[in-house]
């Protein structure tokens, strides 16, 4: 009886940690997205004809608002990775028969990579117009910023795919990942082709914003699911 009570207390404590981290992730996603969107809309950028990152150019009056928003989004991915990692295991209840879910572990690693790349994207600003090859001549900072932004988005989409194929992830997490992957993959592919074949312009600008909208939506919904998972879902994630 005493052992069962201690186990229950430990499980509630672990669930509380996950809930706080997931809630923090949801808040950071919303705050970061609002800050970055405000900088893009209110700033002197070219609107839909340019990249979102142009709001962070040094001479923009809202540059720091944009950068802080991006850094907050990076923190959100890190918190989401921590919440997902802790939800998928239960150190307080040893179960010799439990086998770790590789897909879920991969998702956690990808989210950490996405968080680091997002932070780098926010820390390294591009020059005016955020030029990228093959149609423009970029600086070193442009290449670093562009590569970091691509890695951040790509790693996050790959994390969605990993969750989609995870046998340990609860059904709401897989369902959300399925919907978002079905939207993100075509957008990412079309955006890549637009950047290579057309270059900077309205097409690339609209596709980039739609892809980011899907990623933000996935982050908020996934964090909310992790924060409010019922005992049945928690048991499944821990089995």
N, C-alpha and C positions, 0 to 999 in steps of 0.2 A: 504493500500500500504506500509506504513512504517513498519507495523508488518510483512508483507510478506518479505520485504527486510531484516529486522533484522533476521528473521528465516533462510533466505538463507545464510546470513553471518555466522550465528551460525552453520549451517550444513556444510558449507565449512571449517570452523575452526575445527569442530569435525572430518571431513574426513581427514584433514591434519594431525591431531594427530594420527589417525589410520594408515595413510600411513607411517608416520615416524617410528612408532613402528613396523609395519610389515616389513619395509625396514631394520630396525635395527636387527630384528629377522633373516631375510634372510642372512644378512652379518655375524651375529654371528654364524649361523649354518655353513656357508661355512668356516669361519675362524677357528672355533673350530674343524670341521671335518678335515681340512687340517693339523692343528697342531697335532691333535691326530694321524692321519694317518702317518704323517712324523715320529713321535716318535716311532710308531709301526714298520714301515718299516726300519728306520735307526738305531733303537736301537739294543741291543744285545740279544733280545728275541728269543724264539724258532720258530718264524714264524707262519705258519698256524697250528702247532701242539699245540699251547698254546692259552691262552685267551688274548684279547686285553689289559686288565688291567695290564698285566705283563710289559707293557711299562712304567707304573708308579711306579714300584718297586723302593725303595729308592736308590739302588746302580746302577740304570740305568743312563747313562749320559744324557738321554733325558727325565728323570722323570718329570722335571718341565714343559717341553714343553707339555707333555701328560696331566699333571694336569691342566695347564692353558687352554688347548684345551677343556677338559671336563667341566671346570668351565664356559667357554664361551658358550658351548652347553647348560648348565643350564640357563644361562642368556637368550639365544635364546628362550627357552621354556617359560620363564617368560614374555618376550616381546610378544611372540605369544599369550599367554593367555590374556595379556592386549589388544592387537589389536583385538582379537576375541571378547572379552567382549565389547569393545567400538563399534565395528562394529555392534553388535547385538542389540544395543540400541541407542536412540537418545534423550538425556536429554533436548536438546534445543527445541524439538517439542513435547509437551505433547499430548498424544493420549489416552484418557480414555479407548478406546476399545481394546488397545493393550494388549495382554497377553504374559508374558515372556515365552520364549522357554526353557523348563526344560533341554532338551538334550544338548542344547548349553551351558547352565550354568554348567552342569555336566562336559562338555568338558573343560571349563575354569578351574574348580576346579582340574580336573585330570592333566592338564598341569602344574598348580602350584605345585601339589604334585610331578610330574615328575621333575620339576625344582629343588625343594628342595632335592629330592633323588639324582639327578645328581650331585648337589653341594657336597653332603655328600660323594658320590662315589669318587669325585675328591679330597676331603680333607683327606679322610681316605685311606691310601694305604695298599695293601695286601703284604704279605711276598713273598719270592721267589717262583715262580710257581703258586701263587694265589690258594693254595689248598682249596678244598671244599669237604664236605661229599658227598657220603658215602665211597669213595675210598681213601680219604686222611684225614689227621688230621689238621684242620685249627686252626689258632689263633683267638682270639676275633676280632682283626682287619680284618682278612680275612672274618669272618662271617658278620661283619658290612658292609664292602665294597661289598661283594657279595650280601647281602640283598638289599643294597641301589641301586646297579646296576640293579637287577631284578625288583625292584619297579619302578625305573625310566623308564625302557623299557616297563614294563607292563602298567604303567599309561599312557604312550604316545600312546600305541596301543589302550587302552580303550578309550582315547580321540578321536582317529580316528573313533571308532565305534559309539561314542556318536554323532559326527558330521554327520556320515552316516545316523543316524536315526532322525536328526534334521529337522523339517519342516521349520525352519526359515533360515537355512544355504543356501547360494546360490548354484545353481546347480554345478558350477565348484568345489566348496569345497566338496560337497557330492560325486562327481565323482572321485575326487582325493582320498578321504577317502576310497571309495569302492575298487579302484584298490590296494591301499596300504594295506588295511585290508585283502584282498584276498591273498596277498603275505605274510604279516606279521604273520597271525595266524598259517598257517602250519609251517612256520619257527620257531616260538616261541614254538609250541608244539613239534616239532622234536628236538629242542635244549634242552628243558626240559627233554625229554626222554633220549637224548644222555648223558646229565650230570648225570642222575640217573642210567642209565644202562651200560654206557661205561666209563664215566669219561673223564678227560682231554685228548685231543688228536686231531687229524686232523678233525674228524667229527664235534666235538663240536666247534672247532676253525673256520671252514668254515661256519657253520650254524650261529654262533654268528656274523661274519662279514657280512653275507648276511642280517641278521635281522637289524643290525645297518645301513646298506646301505639303506634299505627300509625306516627306520625311518628318516634318514637324508634327503633322497629324498622327503619324505612327508613334512618335515618341510620347505624345500626350496620352494617347489611348493605352499604350503598353504600360506606361508608368501607372496610370489609373487602375488597370487590371491587377498589376502587382501589388498595389497599395490596398486593394479592396477584395483580394482573392478570398473565397470562402474556404472553410476547413477542408472540403473535398478536393478543391484545386490544390491546396497546399500539400495535401497528402500525396496527390498524384505527382507533383513536382519533386517530392522527396523520395518517391519510390524508385 
